């Protein structure tokens, strides 16, 4: 009876709110000409081409046509999709964050085009361009419901140029049909276009998107009909070799090395919807350094994946479970291991394959297998890391997904215990997305297996959200058994039953400088099942947020916190410090304030401050960022994170500083230089990463990277390296 009720419940909510706006459409004409991509729309066929027009305002309102209109024409040849666009405004003060590819659209004037080539409202390709001809491309997954399904690390070859004509600019784009995946004989794609105009602070879309929804949600799209059916989609074979020479010195061990590393990737198209990625001896050195984070919690924090091999169709592998509490697959685990001192170090990847994409309209497949090397000096075993994922589309935009993960060592090591020989996880997820995106949800159950340990080991959860213009609510439940283990996942803590619920009311004034304001109640409560479901944590947050017409924001909040420490803990992480005692409850409150100016301004600021109690002491925290843009070629920023923790004697107090100045220069659209300095007295480290990048050919780069690290408490050198890395993207 319970199973039937649960199935009926899923069916009911999948069909809720399926009303849709009247659909917009246009026809893509077939041409035989090959235009010159120079940003000037002077070819004759642009005069008769059809395309999206009558753009709708999204900000500051969603009920009128855009005041600064956009006119787009789209045509197709046997090999390319061509886009010609004209963007009007009130003056010639066009803004771009830099001349570097893959900019963030909201930080400058920009135009973006979204293509749902399988018409499933789940995955899409995005291509964008700005007034200076700077390009970007993005893979959208999970229906585009939030930024977690917005992957800017994807790269593909295409052409685009722009030309400024005073108070308007034109753009011309040529995208090879091989850049997309689609079915042979297709006659229609779903389509959306959106634009940021910084001179008037207006945001507009072709197909109307209601305020309160994410701007690039795939629930709100029109149709582009092709005059003739499309032919077969076949992405060319891409070979991407690299050469990396590095000289480095570890001053702690007084060891220095110089080495040469050679390897590469290959991308092979299989059918109309599948990709096969192959990597041999990949190089994941610090060409792009991770940001340092001050972590005051008892739990691990996650960092984003930046390695290109893991990017395509990454949602097929990484979107299972709960991203905050129980993600069974986190690709950054591969290539990282713990040494004998329990420090994280690089674990060399020997090679791997990755098959992913669309089998047909309703099925998607993902298969990944990567072999890591052994490191006997650090007692690290060679492991095979494999994941199989299968996704079936159901209803309008929902899907059921299943996966199997296996991390296993196939060699006997005397330092590996029996329970460490393998770790396997099996699970199923149901992902709900209604047609108009008002209802979003997830329901999952996962189970892990290790040698002689097959009882229990469960992770389960449910998430359901309803989003409207004036009222948003969601609830998130997670249960993680104390024995649930996923070696390739991100599971900060086990043995929890956790509830998070949010109620937010949004107001939209018709007059004045405030565009919208909201009030939210957000309680997060955790219980420990092995302690007879003892209430061990909660954060009850009350907040108000205001968004102004000039796109600046500010907010105020109050948090009531409770923590029952089952084990001793030192939030300052002071060497030889006396930790707060375990088996004790702590009640504490805090207030916070936030302000963010329009991030598109030449000088922008953002900051958040917290003041209040912290466990049995006090805390004052400040997180601020100041950015100066010297358009269009330079950006200078300074990020400061300060935490003053005052605990009563004999527990340690601390002033934790994290200061990160950064300079980015874009000399042209092919030559870039950036330097990031990160000072952290909590990590006893001063790090310098300086990188010169020359993009000498499409998606082909020469990097010169200098890394330098110092101990700050005694200011002595820690680690130093110089990299010269060459990568070349060859299409065959």
Secondary structure as GFF3:
##gff-version 3
##sequence-region A 1 732
A	DSSP	alpha_helix	2	14	.	.	.	ID=ss1
A	DSSP	beta_strand	25	30	.	.	.	ID=ss2
A	DSSP	alpha_helix	45	48	.	.	.	ID=ss3
A	DSSP	beta_strand	56	59	.	.	.	ID=ss4
A	DSSP	beta_strand	70	76	.	.	.	ID=ss5
A	DSSP	beta_strand	80	88	.	.	.	ID=ss6
A	DSSP	three_ten_helix	105	107	.	.	.	ID=ss7
A	DSSP	beta_strand	110	116	.	.	.	ID=ss8
A	DSSP	beta_strand	124	129	.	.	.	ID=ss9
A	DSSP	beta_strand	135	140	.	.	.	ID=ss10
A	DSSP	three_ten_helix	142	144	.	.	.	ID=ss11
A	DSSP	three_ten_helix	147	149	.	.	.	ID=ss12
A	DSSP	beta_strand	150	151	.	.	.	ID=ss13
A	DSSP	beta_strand	159	164	.	.	.	ID=ss14
A	DSSP	beta_strand	168	176	.	.	.	ID=ss15
A	DSSP	three_ten_helix	177	179	.	.	.	ID=ss16
A	DSSP	beta_strand	188	197	.	.	.	ID=ss17
A	DSSP	beta_strand	202	205	.	.	.	ID=ss18
A	DSSP	beta_strand	222	226	.	.	.	ID=ss19
A	DSSP	beta_strand	238	250	.	.	.	ID=ss20
A	DSSP	beta_strand	255	270	.	.	.	ID=ss21
A	DSSP	beta_strand	274	280	.	.	.	ID=ss22
A	DSSP	three_ten_helix	308	310	.	.	.	ID=ss23
A	DSSP	alpha_helix	315	318	.	.	.	ID=ss24
A	DSSP	three_ten_helix	331	333	.	.	.	ID=ss25
A	DSSP	beta_strand	336	338	.	.	.	ID=ss26
A	DSSP	beta_strand	344	346	.	.	.	ID=ss27
A	DSSP	beta_strand	349	358	.	.	.	ID=ss28
A	DSSP	beta_strand	363	372	.	.	.	ID=ss29
A	DSSP	three_ten_helix	376	378	.	.	.	ID=ss30
A	DSSP	beta_strand	384	394	.	.	.	ID=ss31
A	DSSP	beta_strand	398	408	.	.	.	ID=ss32
A	DSSP	three_ten_helix	418	420	.	.	.	ID=ss33
A	DSSP	beta_strand	422	433	.	.	.	ID=ss34
A	DSSP	beta_strand	439	449	.	.	.	ID=ss35
A	DSSP	beta_strand	458	467	.	.	.	ID=ss36
A	DSSP	beta_strand	471	480	.	.	.	ID=ss37
A	DSSP	beta_strand	496	507	.	.	.	ID=ss38
A	DSSP	beta_strand	514	528	.	.	.	ID=ss39
A	DSSP	three_ten_helix	529	531	.	.	.	ID=ss40
A	DSSP	beta_strand	534	548	.	.	.	ID=ss41
A	DSSP	beta_strand	553	565	.	.	.	ID=ss42
A	DSSP	beta_strand	584	596	.	.	.	ID=ss43
A	DSSP	beta_strand	603	614	.	.	.	ID=ss44
A	DSSP	beta_strand	617	630	.	.	.	ID=ss45
A	DSSP	beta_strand	634	646	.	.	.	ID=ss46
A	DSSP	beta_strand	654	666	.	.	.	ID=ss47
A	DSSP	beta_strand	671	680	.	.	.	ID=ss48
A	DSSP	beta_strand	685	697	.	.	.	ID=ss49
A	DSSP	beta_strand	700	711	.	.	.	ID=ss50
A	DSSP	beta_strand	716	731	.	.	.	ID=ss51
###
